[in-house]
């Protein structure tokens, strides 16, 4: 196996007296889909925000490509190649796909010395990148709001890949999607990891995780149950860990097996 692109070593994050992460260690490898699972309040959001430079760890160390990293702001992580696609996409529905694709990274050409948005270049790149992901747009000027939820997720993923992501963090990308749209997103994840990009897939859905995941880390109350590799863990075991493991079994017994 190659060397990890990111190593999160004994990461702790405290918010006053609240311990959100209590010594979590995870290695992320290029070309793998690493699924991060856990119930609400397990620490998933805090963990990925620490990985992507939103939070500074209270204790612990982050290594990126073998070097200690201390991201002051999220832009530092983005510049290093760590991109996050959030559940609620930062897109403007009435704006074209190509405009959304290049938002914040607008290509410019000068006409009579005056800079203008380079529509021709933006349209050409957008169409090519979306075709790579298996999405055939009517045209680059199509409003992004006319796309399905899965297609919008794919636009965001393609955008991150185009602008040099080495690590792609996907925060619950399938949580609000139907079956067909979910299939499109999972297929996109598979395409991305085959390009050698590390994918961190945060999800509540064990079936979605098992469809594309290579390794699985379950968080519970800021701690980790460890990391399992595909083939070494069953869907039932993952579901049990996510649902609380022994705590749920105890509750089920006390309620007469009704949980």
N, C-alpha and C positions, 0 to 999 in steps of 0.2 A: 504493500500500500504506500502511496506517496505521502509526503509530509503534510501535516495539517496546514491549511491556509490561515485558520484562526484557532487559537487555543485560549479558552476561558479558564483560568486557573484559580480555583477556590474563591470565586467571586461572591462577595457580600455586598449588600446594599441596604443601608439603614435610612429610614425617614423618621428622625427623632427616635422614639422608643420602639417604633415598628420595624421589624426585620423582614424586609421583602424578599431578600435572597440570603441564604445561610450557607455559604461555602459551596457554590455550584461549580462543577468543572465539566466542560464539554469541549471536544475537539471537532472541528469542521474540516472536511477534506474536499479538495477540488473534484468536480465531477460527480459528487454524491448529492442525493436529496436526504437531508437530515431532518426528520420530523420531530417537532417539539410539541408534546401533548400535555394536557392537564386541564383540570376543571377551572372555573372562574376563581380568581384569587390564588392560583397556584404559583404565580410569579412569572408567567410567560412574557407578559408585556414589559415588566421591569427588566427581564433578562435581555430581550431583544433591544430595548432602548439603551441598555448599557453597552451592548455589542455595537450599536450604531451611533454612539456618541451623544445621545440625548442625556443620559445620566453618567456621572462618574462613579466608579465602584468605590464603596467605602473601604473595602479591603480586597486583595486579590490582584491578579495581573492578567492583562490581555496581550497576547502575542499575535501579530499579523505578519504572515510570511516569515515567521521566526524572529521577528524583531519586536521588542516591547513598544506598545502603543499607548499614548495618552491623549485621546481625542478631546479637545477642548470644546468643540461644537460639532453638531451633526455634519456640517460641511466638510470637516476634516476626514470623517469616515467615508463620506461620499467621494472625496478626492482620492482616497486610498483605494476605492473600488468596492465599498460596501454600500449597496443600494437597498432601500426598503420600499416595498409596495404595500401600502396600507389598505385595510378593508374598505375604508371610505376614500375613494380615489380623488386625487387633486386634479380634477379635470373640469373644464367649462363646457357644459352640454351643448350650447349653441355654437361653439367654435368648431372649426373643422378638425378632422383627425390629424392632419399634418401640423396644424397650429398647436394642438395639444401635445403632439409628439415632440415638438421642439420648444415647448414652453420653458423658458429659462435658459435655453441654449440656442437662441434664434440665429440661423445663418443669415449673413448680411451680404448684399452686393451694393456697389455704389453706381449710381446713375448721375452723371454730371456732378460727381463729387459728393452726392447726397446718399447716405446709407438707407437702403430699403430692405425689408424682409425678402429673402430669396425664395420666392414661391416655387420656382421650377426645381431647384435643388431639393427643397423640403418635400415636395410632392413625390419626386423620384425616389428619394430615400425611404419615405414612409411606405409607399406601395411595395418596395422591394423587401423591407423588413417585415411587413405584415404577411407577405406571401411566404416568407421563410417560416413563419409561425402557423401557416395553414389558414390564414384569414384572407379571403378575397373581397376587398372593398369595392363598392360601386365606383368609388373614385376618392382621391385624397381630400377633396373638398366636402365630402360627406360629413355632416355634423356628428360629433362623437356621441351626442345624446340619442341618435337613432340606432346605435349599436346595442346589442344585447349585453347583459352584465358580464358574461364570459368573454365577449369580444373586447369590452373595455378593459378588463383585467389583462387580456393579451396585449393590448396597446401599451399598457403601463409596463408590462414585463419586457416587451420588445424594446421600448424606449430605454429602460435601464440597461439592457444588454448592449444596445447600440452605443451607449455612452460609456461603455467600459467596465460594467460591473464584473467583479471577480467573485463576489459573494452577493447572492440575491435573497433577501429576507422577505418572505410572503406572509403577511399577517391575516390569517383566516380568509384566504382568497375565494373559498368555495362556500362560505357560510350562508350566503343569501341567494344561492344559485339553484336552478333546477337541474335535473339529471343531465340533460344534453349540454347545458352551459358548463356544468361541472366537468364533464368529459373533455370539453375543449380546453379548459384550464389545466387539467391533469396532463393532457397530451402536450401542452405548451411547456409544462414543467419538465416533462421527459425530454423534449427537444433541447431545453436549456442545459440540463445536466450533461447531455451528450456532447455539448460544446466545451465541456471541461469546467463549467461554472459551478460553484458550490451553491446549493439551494437550501435555505433554512425554511421549512414549511411548518408554520404554526397552525394547528387545527384542533378542533374538538372531535373530529370525525375519524374514528379508527379505520373505517373502510377506505376513506380517501387517503389516509396515511399509508395504508398497506398497498394501495394501488401503485404508488410511485416511490415509496420510501425505501432507502437502503439501510438506514439506521434510525433508531427511535429512542428519544429521551423523554421520560415522563417526569414532570415536576409536580410536587405536592407541598403546599404551604412554604414555598421558598427553598425547598430541598429537592434533591433528585433521587429517584429510585435506581439511577444508573442508566446506561445506554445498552440497548440490545440491537443485534444485527438481524436483518431479514433472514428468516429461516430458523432463528433461535428463539422466537417468541410467537405465540399464537394470538389470533385476534381476541380470544377470550381473556388471555393473560393481560394484554394491553388494555382492554376495556375494564377489567377488574382493577388494574392499577389506577387508571384514570378516575374510576368511580369511587376510589377510596380504599380499595383493598380490604384489609382486615376490619377497618372501621365499618365499612358497608356490610360485611358479613355479620359482624356483631349486631348491627342495627336490624338486619334482616331476621336474625334469630329472635330478637326481642319483640319483633312485630309479627312473628308467626309466619315468616317467609313471604311477606307481601311487598318487599322492596323490589 
